[in-house]
Amino acid sequence: MALAPKHLRADNVKRFDDAAAAWEEKPQRVALARKVAEAIRQAIPLAPAMRVLEYGCGTGMVARTISPHVAAIVAVDTSPGMLEVLGRKAAEEGITNIETRVHDLTRHPLPVENFDLVLSSMTLHHIPEIEPLLHRFFAALKPGGYLAVADLITEDGSFHEDNSGVAHHGINPDTVRDILARNGGQDIGVQEIHTIEKPGENSAMRRYPIFLAWCRKA
């Protein structure tokens, strides 16, 4: 698996640590997380006995939203600062079924754990090579388990104000579909679920669509 240089990984972690405290102050981020959680609930039959892994969870906006519908969530991120905010907000909201872990799944697989659902939102475009990561997502699933990934559709590089730590200017949904199929995914679905609007040149609003791709492990 190709890796970003160590200093770049460290820079990325620091960047998210520094942003964690104010992460949910942007209404667009909150709205996106709600849309992703809603789309996952529509695409995947969540159940009270399900054990879920979210990778790149940030402050846990998606995890906290779906937590009432599943048994347990392991929320994983490389940023301790993000996970600290998640833990505090979960406590404030009375959520007791989310466990947080600092872990870089692009470098090390998780110990053998059979999850019913693995999900990730707005993380893939920060990963230089996404197929090895998606392969590890599959490895963490039990047979018949579900995988769901949401991300920005390919754009021209204008979405982020600062492209430091951005490996891809969005992701082609067809690329994700192909990777899911190569890894044995069944009942694959891909759908545009949300659009983020940002002011562009001359104050004209630019639209950045978000997709959700999901499948079931054979």
C-alpha positions as CSV (number, residue, x, y, z in Angstrom):
1,M,0.0,0.0,0.0
2,A,1.4,3.4,-1.0
3,L,1.6,5.8,1.9
4,A,1.9,9.6,2.2
5,P,5.2,10.6,3.7
6,K,5.2,10.6,7.5
7,H,5.5,14.3,7.8
8,L,2.5,14.9,5.6
9,R,0.4,12.4,7.6
10,A,1.4,14.3,10.8
11,D,0.6,17.7,9.2
12,N,-2.9,16.3,8.3
13,V,-3.6,15.1,11.8
14,K,-2.5,18.5,13.2
15,R,-4.7,20.3,10.8
16,F,-7.8,18.4,11.9
17,D,-6.8,18.6,15.6
18,D,-6.7,22.4,15.2
19,A,-10.0,22.5,13.5
20,A,-11.9,20.1,15.8
21,A,-13.2,22.6,18.4
22,A,-15.0,24.7,15.7
23,W,-15.8,21.8,13.3
24,E,-19.5,21.8,13.8
25,E,-19.9,25.6,13.6
26,K,-20.4,25.4,9.8
27,P,-24.1,24.7,9.0
28,Q,-23.1,23.1,5.7
29,R,-21.1,20.4,7.5
30,V,-24.0,19.6,9.9
31,A,-26.4,19.5,7.0
32,L,-24.1,17.2,5.0
33,A,-23.8,14.8,7.9
34,R,-27.5,14.6,8.4
35,K,-28.0,13.9,4.7
36,V,-25.4,11.1,4.7
37,A,-26.9,9.5,7.8
38,E,-30.4,9.8,6.2
39,A,-29.2,8.2,3.0
40,I,-27.5,5.4,4.8
41,R,-30.7,4.6,6.7
42,Q,-32.6,4.5,3.4
43,A,-30.1,2.3,1.6
44,I,-29.2,-0.1,4.4
45,P,-31.5,-1.9,6.8
46,L,-30.1,-0.8,10.1
47,A,-31.1,-3.0,13.0
48,P,-30.8,-2.9,16.8
49,A,-28.2,-5.7,17.0
50,M,-25.8,-4.2,14.4
51,R,-22.2,-3.4,15.3
52,V,-20.8,-0.5,13.1
53,L,-17.4,0.9,12.3
54,E,-17.1,4.5,11.1
55,Y,-13.7,5.4,9.7
56,G,-12.7,9.1,9.4
57,C,-15.5,9.9,11.8
58,G,-14.4,13.4,12.8
59,T,-16.6,14.7,15.5
60,G,-19.0,11.9,14.9
61,M,-21.9,13.8,13.4
62,V,-22.9,10.7,11.3
63,A,-22.2,8.2,14.1
64,R,-24.2,10.2,16.6
65,T,-27.2,10.5,14.2
66,I,-27.4,6.7,13.5
67,S,-26.5,5.6,17.1
68,P,-30.1,5.2,18.2
69,H,-30.7,2.6,15.4
70,V,-27.8,0.2,16.1
71,A,-26.2,-1.6,19.0
72,A,-22.7,-0.2,19.0
73,I,-20.4,2.1,16.9
74,V,-16.6,2.0,16.9
75,A,-15.7,5.5,15.7
76,V,-12.2,5.7,14.3
77,D,-10.1,8.7,13.2
78,T,-6.4,9.7,13.0
79,S,-7.2,12.9,14.9
80,P,-7.3,12.7,18.7
81,G,-8.7,16.2,18.7
82,M,-11.7,15.2,16.6
83,L,-12.4,12.2,18.8
84,E,-12.1,14.3,22.0
85,V,-14.9,16.5,20.7
86,L,-16.9,13.4,19.7
87,G,-16.7,12.0,23.2
88,R,-17.7,15.2,24.8
89,K,-20.7,15.7,22.5
90,A,-21.8,12.1,22.8
91,A,-21.8,12.5,26.6
92,E,-23.8,15.8,26.4
93,E,-26.3,14.0,24.2
94,G,-26.6,11.0,26.4
95,I,-25.2,8.6,23.8
96,T,-23.5,5.6,25.4
97,N,-23.0,3.2,22.5
98,I,-20.1,4.9,20.7
99,E,-16.5,3.9,21.4
100,T,-13.7,6.0,20.0
101,R,-10.3,4.8,18.7
102,V,-7.3,6.7,17.3
103,H,-6.1,4.6,14.4
104,D,-4.8,5.0,10.8
105,L,-6.4,2.2,8.8
106,T,-4.3,3.1,5.8
107,R,-1.2,1.9,7.7
108,H,-2.5,-0.9,9.9
109,P,-5.5,-3.1,9.7
110,L,-7.7,-3.4,12.7
111,P,-7.6,-6.5,14.8
112,V,-10.0,-9.1,13.5
113,E,-13.5,-7.7,14.2
114,N,-16.6,-8.6,12.3
115,F,-18.8,-5.6,11.8
116,D,-22.3,-5.5,10.4
117,L,-21.7,-2.1,8.7
118,V,-18.6,-0.2,7.8
119,L,-19.1,3.4,6.8
120,S,-17.0,6.4,5.9
121,S,-18.0,10.0,4.9
122,M,-15.9,12.6,3.2
123,T,-12.7,10.7,3.9
124,L,-11.7,9.0,0.6
125,H,-10.6,12.2,-1.1
126,H,-7.9,12.6,1.6
127,I,-6.5,9.1,0.9
128,P,-3.9,8.8,-1.8
129,E,-4.9,5.2,-2.8
130,I,-8.5,4.4,-2.0
131,E,-8.7,0.7,-3.1
132,P,-6.4,-0.7,-0.4
133,L,-8.5,1.2,2.2
134,L,-11.8,-0.1,0.8
135,H,-10.2,-3.6,0.8
136,R,-9.6,-3.2,4.5
137,F,-13.2,-2.0,5.0
138,F,-14.3,-5.3,3.4
139,A,-11.9,-7.3,5.6
140,A,-13.5,-5.7,8.7
141,L,-17.0,-6.9,7.6
142,K,-18.7,-10.1,8.5
143,P,-20.2,-12.1,5.5
144,G,-23.4,-10.4,4.5
145,G,-22.3,-7.1,6.2
146,Y,-22.8,-3.7,4.5
147,L,-20.3,-1.1,3.3
148,A,-21.3,2.6,2.7
149,V,-19.0,5.4,1.6
150,A,-20.0,9.0,0.9
151,D,-17.8,11.6,-0.8
152,L,-17.5,14.6,-3.0
153,I,-17.9,13.9,-6.7
154,T,-14.9,14.8,-8.9
155,E,-14.5,18.6,-9.1
156,D,-11.9,21.2,-10.3
157,G,-10.1,21.7,-7.0
158,S,-12.1,24.7,-5.9
159,F,-14.1,23.0,-3.2
160,H,-11.5,23.4,-0.5
161,E,-10.1,26.8,0.4
162,D,-6.8,25.1,1.2
163,N,-6.0,21.9,-0.7
164,S,-3.3,20.8,1.8
165,G,-3.9,17.2,2.7
166,V,-6.3,16.7,-0.2
167,A,-5.3,13.7,-2.3
168,H,-8.1,13.9,-4.9
169,H,-10.3,16.7,-6.1
170,G,-13.4,14.6,-5.4
171,I,-13.9,10.9,-6.4
172,N,-15.5,9.4,-9.5
173,P,-18.4,7.3,-8.2
174,D,-17.9,4.8,-11.1
175,T,-14.4,4.2,-9.7
176,V,-15.8,3.4,-6.3
177,R,-18.4,1.1,-7.9
178,D,-15.7,-0.8,-9.8
179,I,-13.6,-1.2,-6.6
180,L,-16.6,-2.5,-4.7
181,A,-17.3,-5.0,-7.5
182,R,-13.7,-6.2,-7.6
183,N,-13.7,-6.8,-3.9
184,G,-16.8,-9.0,-4.1
185,G,-19.5,-6.4,-3.3
186,Q,-23.0,-7.4,-4.1
187,D,-26.2,-5.3,-4.5
188,I,-24.1,-2.3,-5.3
189,G,-25.9,1.1,-5.3
190,V,-24.6,4.6,-6.1
191,Q,-26.7,7.7,-5.7
192,E,-26.2,11.4,-5.6
193,I,-27.5,12.4,-2.1
194,H,-26.7,16.0,-1.5
195,T,-25.3,19.2,-3.0
196,I,-23.1,21.7,-1.2
197,E,-23.2,25.3,-2.5
198,K,-20.3,27.7,-2.2
199,P,-19.7,31.2,-3.6
200,G,-17.4,31.2,-6.6
201,E,-16.1,33.9,-8.9
202,N,-18.3,37.1,-9.0
203,S,-20.3,35.7,-6.1
204,A,-21.9,33.1,-8.3
205,M,-22.9,30.0,-6.4
206,R,-21.0,26.8,-7.3
207,R,-22.6,23.4,-6.7
208,Y,-20.6,20.4,-5.4
209,P,-22.6,17.1,-5.5
210,I,-22.0,14.4,-2.9
211,F,-22.6,10.7,-3.6
212,L,-23.2,7.6,-1.5
213,A,-22.0,4.2,-2.7
214,W,-23.0,1.1,-0.8
215,C,-23.0,-2.7,-1.1
216,R,-23.2,-6.0,0.7
217,K,-20.3,-8.3,1.3
218,A,-20.7,-11.7,-0.3
